[in-house]
Amino acid sequence: MSAPYEGSATNGFAIFDQRLVQVDTVTAELSVTQPREIAPYVRMFAVLNDQLCSVTARAS
């Protein structure tokens, strides 16, 4: 079973809404509130979600 590798999330993050993303790094927790800074996390979540859905669909 394999899926195309498109990128990695090097830090954990949580998207609460279109106004807040919290990013956990090794040394700090960041609260990201600027739309231009939130956008890459939304895109990364979409990529990771697509990869998971692809693998899950193949496994069933």
Summary of the structure (lengths in Angstrom):
residues: 60
radius of gyration: 13.4
end to end distance: 11.6
largest distance: 39.4
contacts: 117
relative contact order: 0.20
helix: 42%
strand: 25%
